Amino acid sequence: AWFDLAFVYVAQKKYDEAKKLLDFNVDYHTKKNQIDDLWNDYLNLSGVFIPLKKYTEAKKYIDLGLKIAQKLNSES
């Protein structure tokens, strides 16, 4: 549900609010060792930085997400 709200914030160009929710997700999934959700959190975080043209930051999160997805042999 936090992701859904973060998506709304991105659509409204409220990137700081979206990032706060996604940072919460990353922290939560890290603490709970829910790696299968963590890679998606990172990809969603990249979506906060792309519209801001902060491509280096976006790539950092894309790379983190990709690394985890590959480790999990995720097909999506």
Contacts in CASP RR format, 6 or more apart in sequence:
PFRMAT RR
TARGET T0000
AUTHOR 0000-0000-0000
METHOD contacts of the structure
MODEL  1
AWFDLAFVYVAQKKYDEAKKLLDFNVDYHTKKNQIDDLWNDYLNLSGVFI
PLKKYTEAKKYIDLGLKIAQKLNSES
2 21 0 8 1.000
2 22 0 8 1.000
2 24 0 8 1.000
2 25 0 8 1.000
3 21 0 8 1.000
3 22 0 8 1.000
3 25 0 8 1.000
3 40 0 8 1.000
3 41 0 8 1.000
3 44 0 8 1.000
5 21 0 8 1.000
6 17 0 8 1.000
6 18 0 8 1.000
6 19 0 8 1.000
6 21 0 8 1.000
6 22 0 8 1.000
6 25 0 8 1.000
6 44 0 8 1.000
6 48 0 8 1.000
7 18 0 8 1.000
7 44 0 8 1.000
9 15 0 8 1.000
9 17 0 8 1.000
9 18 0 8 1.000
9 21 0 8 1.000
10 18 0 8 1.000
10 47 0 8 1.000
10 48 0 8 1.000
10 51 0 8 1.000
13 51 0 8 1.000
15 48 0 8 1.000
15 51 0 8 1.000
15 52 0 8 1.000
18 48 0 8 1.000
19 45 0 8 1.000
19 48 0 8 1.000
22 41 0 8 1.000
22 44 0 8 1.000
22 45 0 8 1.000
22 48 0 8 1.000
23 45 0 8 1.000
25 37 0 8 1.000
25 41 0 8 1.000
25 44 0 8 1.000
26 38 0 8 1.000
26 41 0 8 1.000
26 42 0 8 1.000
26 45 0 8 1.000
28 34 0 8 1.000
29 35 0 8 1.000
29 37 0 8 1.000
29 38 0 8 1.000
29 41 0 8 1.000
30 38 0 8 1.000
35 68 0 8 1.000
35 71 0 8 1.000
35 72 0 8 1.000
36 72 0 8 1.000
36 74 0 8 1.000
38 65 0 8 1.000
38 68 0 8 1.000
39 64 0 8 1.000
39 65 0 8 1.000
39 66 0 8 1.000
39 67 0 8 1.000
39 68 0 8 1.000
39 69 0 8 1.000
39 72 0 8 1.000
39 74 0 8 1.000
40 65 0 8 1.000
42 61 0 8 1.000
42 62 0 8 1.000
42 64 0 8 1.000
42 65 0 8 1.000
42 68 0 8 1.000
43 61 0 8 1.000
43 62 0 8 1.000
43 65 0 8 1.000
45 61 0 8 1.000
46 57 0 8 1.000
46 58 0 8 1.000
46 59 0 8 1.000
46 60 0 8 1.000
46 61 0 8 1.000
46 62 0 8 1.000
47 58 0 8 1.000
47 61 0 8 1.000
48 58 0 8 1.000
49 55 0 8 1.000
49 57 0 8 1.000
49 58 0 8 1.000
49 61 0 8 1.000
50 58 0 8 1.000
69 76 0 8 1.000
END
